[in-house]
Amino acid sequence: ILHGVVVNAGARIGRDCIINNQALIEHDVMIGDHCHIATGVIINGEVKVGEGSFIGSGVVINNCIKIGRNCVIGSGSVIKTNIPDSQLVKN
């Protein structure tokens, strides 16, 4: 967990994760093992990020979204729907 990160109440972060500068992890978020949450990401309440996923810089994930395992979410994306396992989402 790097500089300026905020992790709010009830959030859980798995093993071997990188939570980069200025990321915001809101309440009750669950981040699986081996994830990389890049600079300036906003993960809103009750989101679930599957194991091995990469969330690019500046991504915003809306409340209650599920990101599958081994996904790559491109920088600057706004995620409004669930993403299945092993998907690449480009901005």
Rosetta constraint file for C-alpha pairs under 8 A:
AtomPair CA 1 CA 5 HARMONIC 6.83 0.50
AtomPair CA 1 CA 18 HARMONIC 6.14 0.50
AtomPair CA 1 CA 19 HARMONIC 4.74 0.50
AtomPair CA 1 CA 20 HARMONIC 6.25 0.50
AtomPair CA 1 CA 21 HARMONIC 7.79 0.50
AtomPair CA 2 CA 18 HARMONIC 7.96 0.50
AtomPair CA 2 CA 19 HARMONIC 6.25 0.50
AtomPair CA 2 CA 20 HARMONIC 5.20 0.50
AtomPair CA 2 CA 21 HARMONIC 5.13 0.50
AtomPair CA 2 CA 22 HARMONIC 7.81 0.50
AtomPair CA 3 CA 20 HARMONIC 7.33 0.50
AtomPair CA 3 CA 21 HARMONIC 4.90 0.50
AtomPair CA 3 CA 22 HARMONIC 6.46 0.50
AtomPair CA 4 CA 21 HARMONIC 5.66 0.50
AtomPair CA 4 CA 22 HARMONIC 4.59 0.50
AtomPair CA 4 CA 23 HARMONIC 7.21 0.50
AtomPair CA 5 CA 19 HARMONIC 7.39 0.50
AtomPair CA 5 CA 20 HARMONIC 7.19 0.50
AtomPair CA 5 CA 21 HARMONIC 5.85 0.50
AtomPair CA 5 CA 22 HARMONIC 4.69 0.50
AtomPair CA 5 CA 23 HARMONIC 4.90 0.50
AtomPair CA 5 CA 24 HARMONIC 5.93 0.50
AtomPair CA 5 CA 25 HARMONIC 7.82 0.50
AtomPair CA 6 CA 22 HARMONIC 7.35 0.50
AtomPair CA 6 CA 23 HARMONIC 6.50 0.50
AtomPair CA 6 CA 24 HARMONIC 4.93 0.50
AtomPair CA 6 CA 25 HARMONIC 6.03 0.50
AtomPair CA 6 CA 26 HARMONIC 7.78 0.50
AtomPair CA 7 CA 11 HARMONIC 6.63 0.50
AtomPair CA 7 CA 24 HARMONIC 6.27 0.50
AtomPair CA 7 CA 25 HARMONIC 4.74 0.50
AtomPair CA 7 CA 26 HARMONIC 6.15 0.50
AtomPair CA 7 CA 27 HARMONIC 7.59 0.50
AtomPair CA 8 CA 25 HARMONIC 6.19 0.50
AtomPair CA 8 CA 26 HARMONIC 5.00 0.50
AtomPair CA 8 CA 27 HARMONIC 4.88 0.50
AtomPair CA 8 CA 28 HARMONIC 7.63 0.50
AtomPair CA 9 CA 26 HARMONIC 7.36 0.50
AtomPair CA 9 CA 27 HARMONIC 4.90 0.50
AtomPair CA 9 CA 28 HARMONIC 6.46 0.50
AtomPair CA 10 CA 27 HARMONIC 5.51 0.50
AtomPair CA 10 CA 28 HARMONIC 4.44 0.50
AtomPair CA 10 CA 29 HARMONIC 7.14 0.50
AtomPair CA 11 CA 25 HARMONIC 7.16 0.50
AtomPair CA 11 CA 26 HARMONIC 6.88 0.50
AtomPair CA 11 CA 27 HARMONIC 5.44 0.50
AtomPair CA 11 CA 28 HARMONIC 4.34 0.50
AtomPair CA 11 CA 29 HARMONIC 4.58 0.50
AtomPair CA 11 CA 30 HARMONIC 5.87 0.50
AtomPair CA 12 CA 28 HARMONIC 7.18 0.50
AtomPair CA 12 CA 29 HARMONIC 6.23 0.50
AtomPair CA 12 CA 30 HARMONIC 4.87 0.50
AtomPair CA 12 CA 31 HARMONIC 6.17 0.50
AtomPair CA 13 CA 17 HARMONIC 7.34 0.50
AtomPair CA 13 CA 30 HARMONIC 6.13 0.50
AtomPair CA 13 CA 31 HARMONIC 4.79 0.50
AtomPair CA 13 CA 32 HARMONIC 6.42 0.50
AtomPair CA 13 CA 33 HARMONIC 7.36 0.50
AtomPair CA 14 CA 30 HARMONIC 7.89 0.50
AtomPair CA 14 CA 31 HARMONIC 5.76 0.50
AtomPair CA 14 CA 32 HARMONIC 4.76 0.50
AtomPair CA 14 CA 33 HARMONIC 4.18 0.50
AtomPair CA 14 CA 34 HARMONIC 7.10 0.50
AtomPair CA 14 CA 35 HARMONIC 7.86 0.50
AtomPair CA 15 CA 32 HARMONIC 7.46 0.50
AtomPair CA 15 CA 33 HARMONIC 4.66 0.50
AtomPair CA 15 CA 34 HARMONIC 6.22 0.50
AtomPair CA 16 CA 33 HARMONIC 5.99 0.50
AtomPair CA 16 CA 34 HARMONIC 4.88 0.50
AtomPair CA 16 CA 35 HARMONIC 7.26 0.50
AtomPair CA 17 CA 33 HARMONIC 6.21 0.50
AtomPair CA 17 CA 34 HARMONIC 4.85 0.50
AtomPair CA 17 CA 35 HARMONIC 4.82 0.50
AtomPair CA 17 CA 36 HARMONIC 5.69 0.50
AtomPair CA 17 CA 37 HARMONIC 7.82 0.50
AtomPair CA 18 CA 34 HARMONIC 7.83 0.50
AtomPair CA 18 CA 35 HARMONIC 6.45 0.50
AtomPair CA 18 CA 36 HARMONIC 4.70 0.50
AtomPair CA 18 CA 37 HARMONIC 6.01 0.50
AtomPair CA 18 CA 38 HARMONIC 7.69 0.50
AtomPair CA 19 CA 23 HARMONIC 6.75 0.50
AtomPair CA 19 CA 36 HARMONIC 6.17 0.50
AtomPair CA 19 CA 37 HARMONIC 4.85 0.50
AtomPair CA 19 CA 38 HARMONIC 6.42 0.50
AtomPair CA 19 CA 39 HARMONIC 7.81 0.50
AtomPair CA 20 CA 36 HARMONIC 7.71 0.50
AtomPair CA 20 CA 37 HARMONIC 5.98 0.50
AtomPair CA 20 CA 38 HARMONIC 4.96 0.50
AtomPair CA 20 CA 39 HARMONIC 4.91 0.50
AtomPair CA 20 CA 40 HARMONIC 7.56 0.50
AtomPair CA 21 CA 38 HARMONIC 7.33 0.50
AtomPair CA 21 CA 39 HARMONIC 4.92 0.50
AtomPair CA 21 CA 40 HARMONIC 6.47 0.50
AtomPair CA 22 CA 39 HARMONIC 5.89 0.50
AtomPair CA 22 CA 40 HARMONIC 4.83 0.50
AtomPair CA 22 CA 41 HARMONIC 7.35 0.50
AtomPair CA 23 CA 37 HARMONIC 7.38 0.50
AtomPair CA 23 CA 38 HARMONIC 7.15 0.50
AtomPair CA 23 CA 39 HARMONIC 5.80 0.50
AtomPair CA 23 CA 40 HARMONIC 4.54 0.50
AtomPair CA 23 CA 41 HARMONIC 4.73 0.50
AtomPair CA 23 CA 42 HARMONIC 6.01 0.50
AtomPair CA 24 CA 40 HARMONIC 7.22 0.50
AtomPair CA 24 CA 41 HARMONIC 6.22 0.50
AtomPair CA 24 CA 42 HARMONIC 4.85 0.50
AtomPair CA 24 CA 43 HARMONIC 6.13 0.50
AtomPair CA 24 CA 44 HARMONIC 7.96 0.50
AtomPair CA 25 CA 29 HARMONIC 6.70 0.50
AtomPair CA 25 CA 42 HARMONIC 6.41 0.50
AtomPair CA 25 CA 43 HARMONIC 5.12 0.50
AtomPair CA 25 CA 44 HARMONIC 6.67 0.50
AtomPair CA 25 CA 45 HARMONIC 7.83 0.50
AtomPair CA 26 CA 42 HARMONIC 7.83 0.50
AtomPair CA 26 CA 43 HARMONIC 5.99 0.50
AtomPair CA 26 CA 44 HARMONIC 5.03 0.50
AtomPair CA 26 CA 45 HARMONIC 4.94 0.50
AtomPair CA 26 CA 46 HARMONIC 7.66 0.50
AtomPair CA 27 CA 44 HARMONIC 7.31 0.50
AtomPair CA 27 CA 45 HARMONIC 4.86 0.50
AtomPair CA 27 CA 46 HARMONIC 6.44 0.50
AtomPair CA 28 CA 45 HARMONIC 5.81 0.50
AtomPair CA 28 CA 46 HARMONIC 4.77 0.50
AtomPair CA 28 CA 47 HARMONIC 7.38 0.50
AtomPair CA 29 CA 43 HARMONIC 7.52 0.50
AtomPair CA 29 CA 44 HARMONIC 7.41 0.50
AtomPair CA 29 CA 45 HARMONIC 5.78 0.50
AtomPair CA 29 CA 46 HARMONIC 4.62 0.50
AtomPair CA 29 CA 47 HARMONIC 4.86 0.50
AtomPair CA 29 CA 48 HARMONIC 5.87 0.50
AtomPair CA 30 CA 46 HARMONIC 7.23 0.50
AtomPair CA 30 CA 47 HARMONIC 6.39 0.50
AtomPair CA 30 CA 48 HARMONIC 4.78 0.50
AtomPair CA 30 CA 49 HARMONIC 6.23 0.50
AtomPair CA 31 CA 35 HARMONIC 7.14 0.50
AtomPair CA 31 CA 48 HARMONIC 5.96 0.50
AtomPair CA 31 CA 49 HARMONIC 4.74 0.50
AtomPair CA 31 CA 50 HARMONIC 6.44 0.50
AtomPair CA 31 CA 51 HARMONIC 7.26 0.50
AtomPair CA 32 CA 48 HARMONIC 7.83 0.50
AtomPair CA 32 CA 49 HARMONIC 5.92 0.50
AtomPair CA 32 CA 50 HARMONIC 5.04 0.50
AtomPair CA 32 CA 51 HARMONIC 4.22 0.50
AtomPair CA 32 CA 52 HARMONIC 7.11 0.50
AtomPair CA 33 CA 50 HARMONIC 7.75 0.50
AtomPair CA 33 CA 51 HARMONIC 4.90 0.50
AtomPair CA 33 CA 52 HARMONIC 6.35 0.50
AtomPair CA 34 CA 51 HARMONIC 5.94 0.50
AtomPair CA 34 CA 52 HARMONIC 4.74 0.50
AtomPair CA 34 CA 53 HARMONIC 7.31 0.50
AtomPair CA 35 CA 50 HARMONIC 7.85 0.50
AtomPair CA 35 CA 51 HARMONIC 6.09 0.50
AtomPair CA 35 CA 52 HARMONIC 4.75 0.50
AtomPair CA 35 CA 53 HARMONIC 4.93 0.50
AtomPair CA 35 CA 54 HARMONIC 5.76 0.50
AtomPair CA 36 CA 52 HARMONIC 7.70 0.50
AtomPair CA 36 CA 53 HARMONIC 6.57 0.50
AtomPair CA 36 CA 54 HARMONIC 4.81 0.50
AtomPair CA 36 CA 55 HARMONIC 6.26 0.50
AtomPair CA 37 CA 41 HARMONIC 6.75 0.50
AtomPair CA 37 CA 54 HARMONIC 6.11 0.50
AtomPair CA 37 CA 55 HARMONIC 4.97 0.50
AtomPair CA 37 CA 56 HARMONIC 6.71 0.50
AtomPair CA 37 CA 57 HARMONIC 7.76 0.50
AtomPair CA 38 CA 54 HARMONIC 7.65 0.50
AtomPair CA 38 CA 55 HARMONIC 5.94 0.50
AtomPair CA 38 CA 56 HARMONIC 5.15 0.50
AtomPair CA 38 CA 57 HARMONIC 4.81 0.50
AtomPair CA 38 CA 58 HARMONIC 7.58 0.50
AtomPair CA 39 CA 56 HARMONIC 7.42 0.50
AtomPair CA 39 CA 57 HARMONIC 4.79 0.50
AtomPair CA 39 CA 58 HARMONIC 6.50 0.50
AtomPair CA 40 CA 57 HARMONIC 5.72 0.50
AtomPair CA 40 CA 58 HARMONIC 4.83 0.50
AtomPair CA 40 CA 59 HARMONIC 7.38 0.50
AtomPair CA 41 CA 55 HARMONIC 7.46 0.50
AtomPair CA 41 CA 56 HARMONIC 7.27 0.50
AtomPair CA 41 CA 57 HARMONIC 5.77 0.50
AtomPair CA 41 CA 58 HARMONIC 4.66 0.50
AtomPair CA 41 CA 59 HARMONIC 4.89 0.50
AtomPair CA 41 CA 60 HARMONIC 6.01 0.50
AtomPair CA 42 CA 58 HARMONIC 7.18 0.50
AtomPair CA 42 CA 59 HARMONIC 6.29 0.50
AtomPair CA 42 CA 60 HARMONIC 4.77 0.50
AtomPair CA 42 CA 61 HARMONIC 6.33 0.50
AtomPair CA 43 CA 47 HARMONIC 6.78 0.50
AtomPair CA 43 CA 60 HARMONIC 6.03 0.50
AtomPair CA 43 CA 61 HARMONIC 5.00 0.50
AtomPair CA 43 CA 62 HARMONIC 6.90 0.50
AtomPair CA 43 CA 63 HARMONIC 7.69 0.50
AtomPair CA 44 CA 60 HARMONIC 7.71 0.50
AtomPair CA 44 CA 61 HARMONIC 6.00 0.50
AtomPair CA 44 CA 62 HARMONIC 5.48 0.50
AtomPair CA 44 CA 63 HARMONIC 4.89 0.50
AtomPair CA 44 CA 64 HARMONIC 7.61 0.50
AtomPair CA 45 CA 62 HARMONIC 7.72 0.50
AtomPair CA 45 CA 63 HARMONIC 4.98 0.50
AtomPair CA 45 CA 64 HARMONIC 6.36 0.50
AtomPair CA 46 CA 63 HARMONIC 5.99 0.50
AtomPair CA 46 CA 64 HARMONIC 4.77 0.50
AtomPair CA 46 CA 65 HARMONIC 7.36 0.50
AtomPair CA 47 CA 61 HARMONIC 7.60 0.50
AtomPair CA 47 CA 62 HARMONIC 7.61 0.50
AtomPair CA 47 CA 63 HARMONIC 5.91 0.50
AtomPair CA 47 CA 64 HARMONIC 4.65 0.50
AtomPair CA 47 CA 65 HARMONIC 4.88 0.50
AtomPair CA 47 CA 66 HARMONIC 5.82 0.50
AtomPair CA 47 CA 67 HARMONIC 7.81 0.50
AtomPair CA 48 CA 64 HARMONIC 7.43 0.50
AtomPair CA 48 CA 65 HARMONIC 6.47 0.50
AtomPair CA 48 CA 66 HARMONIC 4.79 0.50
AtomPair CA 48 CA 67 HARMONIC 6.04 0.50
AtomPair CA 49 CA 53 HARMONIC 6.97 0.50
AtomPair CA 49 CA 66 HARMONIC 6.13 0.50
AtomPair CA 49 CA 67 HARMONIC 4.71 0.50
AtomPair CA 49 CA 68 HARMONIC 6.35 0.50
AtomPair CA 49 CA 69 HARMONIC 7.27 0.50
AtomPair CA 50 CA 66 HARMONIC 7.70 0.50
AtomPair CA 50 CA 67 HARMONIC 5.73 0.50
AtomPair CA 50 CA 68 HARMONIC 4.70 0.50
AtomPair CA 50 CA 69 HARMONIC 4.06 0.50
AtomPair CA 50 CA 70 HARMONIC 6.89 0.50
AtomPair CA 50 CA 71 HARMONIC 7.81 0.50
AtomPair CA 50 CA 85 HARMONIC 7.88 0.50
AtomPair CA 51 CA 68 HARMONIC 7.59 0.50
AtomPair CA 51 CA 69 HARMONIC 4.83 0.50
AtomPair CA 51 CA 70 HARMONIC 6.25 0.50
AtomPair CA 52 CA 69 HARMONIC 5.87 0.50
AtomPair CA 52 CA 70 HARMONIC 4.61 0.50
AtomPair CA 52 CA 71 HARMONIC 7.20 0.50
AtomPair CA 53 CA 68 HARMONIC 7.55 0.50
AtomPair CA 53 CA 69 HARMONIC 5.83 0.50
AtomPair CA 53 CA 70 HARMONIC 4.41 0.50
AtomPair CA 53 CA 71 HARMONIC 4.59 0.50
AtomPair CA 53 CA 72 HARMONIC 5.87 0.50
AtomPair CA 54 CA 70 HARMONIC 7.43 0.50
AtomPair CA 54 CA 71 HARMONIC 6.21 0.50
AtomPair CA 54 CA 72 HARMONIC 4.82 0.50
AtomPair CA 54 CA 73 HARMONIC 6.24 0.50
AtomPair CA 55 CA 59 HARMONIC 6.77 0.50
AtomPair CA 55 CA 72 HARMONIC 6.10 0.50
AtomPair CA 55 CA 73 HARMONIC 4.89 0.50
AtomPair CA 55 CA 74 HARMONIC 6.79 0.50
AtomPair CA 55 CA 75 HARMONIC 7.41 0.50
AtomPair CA 56 CA 72 HARMONIC 7.53 0.50
AtomPair CA 56 CA 73 HARMONIC 5.71 0.50
AtomPair CA 56 CA 74 HARMONIC 5.06 0.50
AtomPair CA 56 CA 75 HARMONIC 4.21 0.50
AtomPair CA 56 CA 76 HARMONIC 7.12 0.50
AtomPair CA 57 CA 74 HARMONIC 7.65 0.50
AtomPair CA 57 CA 75 HARMONIC 4.69 0.50
AtomPair CA 57 CA 76 HARMONIC 6.29 0.50
AtomPair CA 58 CA 75 HARMONIC 5.77 0.50
AtomPair CA 58 CA 76 HARMONIC 4.74 0.50
AtomPair CA 58 CA 77 HARMONIC 7.31 0.50
AtomPair CA 59 CA 73 HARMONIC 7.64 0.50
AtomPair CA 59 CA 74 HARMONIC 7.46 0.50
AtomPair CA 59 CA 75 HARMONIC 5.72 0.50
AtomPair CA 59 CA 76 HARMONIC 4.66 0.50
AtomPair CA 59 CA 77 HARMONIC 4.88 0.50
AtomPair CA 59 CA 78 HARMONIC 5.85 0.50
AtomPair CA 59 CA 79 HARMONIC 7.65 0.50
AtomPair CA 60 CA 76 HARMONIC 7.39 0.50
AtomPair CA 60 CA 77 HARMONIC 6.47 0.50
AtomPair CA 60 CA 78 HARMONIC 4.84 0.50
AtomPair CA 60 CA 79 HARMONIC 6.23 0.50
AtomPair CA 61 CA 65 HARMONIC 7.01 0.50
AtomPair CA 61 CA 78 HARMONIC 5.93 0.50
AtomPair CA 61 CA 79 HARMONIC 4.72 0.50
AtomPair CA 61 CA 80 HARMONIC 6.60 0.50
AtomPair CA 62 CA 78 HARMONIC 7.64 0.50
AtomPair CA 62 CA 79 HARMONIC 6.13 0.50
AtomPair CA 62 CA 80 HARMONIC 5.55 0.50
AtomPair CA 65 CA 79 HARMONIC 7.87 0.50
AtomPair CA 65 CA 80 HARMONIC 7.13 0.50
AtomPair CA 65 CA 81 HARMONIC 6.20 0.50
AtomPair CA 65 CA 82 HARMONIC 5.23 0.50
AtomPair CA 65 CA 83 HARMONIC 7.99 0.50
AtomPair CA 66 CA 81 HARMONIC 7.82 0.50
AtomPair CA 66 CA 82 HARMONIC 4.88 0.50
AtomPair CA 66 CA 83 HARMONIC 6.28 0.50
AtomPair CA 66 CA 84 HARMONIC 7.94 0.50
AtomPair CA 67 CA 71 HARMONIC 7.19 0.50
AtomPair CA 67 CA 82 HARMONIC 5.93 0.50
AtomPair CA 67 CA 83 HARMONIC 4.82 0.50
AtomPair CA 67 CA 84 HARMONIC 6.43 0.50
AtomPair CA 67 CA 85 HARMONIC 7.29 0.50
AtomPair CA 68 CA 82 HARMONIC 7.98 0.50
AtomPair CA 68 CA 83 HARMONIC 5.77 0.50
AtomPair CA 68 CA 84 HARMONIC 4.75 0.50
AtomPair CA 68 CA 85 HARMONIC 3.99 0.50
AtomPair CA 68 CA 86 HARMONIC 6.78 0.50
AtomPair CA 68 CA 87 HARMONIC 7.78 0.50
AtomPair CA 69 CA 84 HARMONIC 7.59 0.50
AtomPair CA 69 CA 85 HARMONIC 4.70 0.50
AtomPair CA 69 CA 86 HARMONIC 6.04 0.50
AtomPair CA 70 CA 85 HARMONIC 6.15 0.50
AtomPair CA 70 CA 86 HARMONIC 4.82 0.50
AtomPair CA 70 CA 87 HARMONIC 7.30 0.50
AtomPair CA 71 CA 84 HARMONIC 7.97 0.50
AtomPair CA 71 CA 85 HARMONIC 6.13 0.50
AtomPair CA 71 CA 86 HARMONIC 4.67 0.50
AtomPair CA 71 CA 87 HARMONIC 4.81 0.50
AtomPair CA 71 CA 88 HARMONIC 5.90 0.50
AtomPair CA 71 CA 89 HARMONIC 7.92 0.50
AtomPair CA 72 CA 86 HARMONIC 7.66 0.50
AtomPair CA 72 CA 87 HARMONIC 6.39 0.50
AtomPair CA 72 CA 88 HARMONIC 4.86 0.50
AtomPair CA 72 CA 89 HARMONIC 6.25 0.50
AtomPair CA 73 CA 77 HARMONIC 7.02 0.50
AtomPair CA 73 CA 88 HARMONIC 6.04 0.50
AtomPair CA 73 CA 89 HARMONIC 4.81 0.50
AtomPair CA 73 CA 90 HARMONIC 6.50 0.50
AtomPair CA 74 CA 88 HARMONIC 7.54 0.50
AtomPair CA 74 CA 89 HARMONIC 5.72 0.50
AtomPair CA 74 CA 90 HARMONIC 4.79 0.50
AtomPair CA 74 CA 91 HARMONIC 5.65 0.50
AtomPair CA 75 CA 90 HARMONIC 7.64 0.50
AtomPair CA 75 CA 91 HARMONIC 6.54 0.50
AtomPair CA 76 CA 91 HARMONIC 6.20 0.50
AtomPair CA 77 CA 89 HARMONIC 7.84 0.50
AtomPair CA 77 CA 90 HARMONIC 7.09 0.50
AtomPair CA 77 CA 91 HARMONIC 4.96 0.50
AtomPair CA 83 CA 87 HARMONIC 7.00 0.50
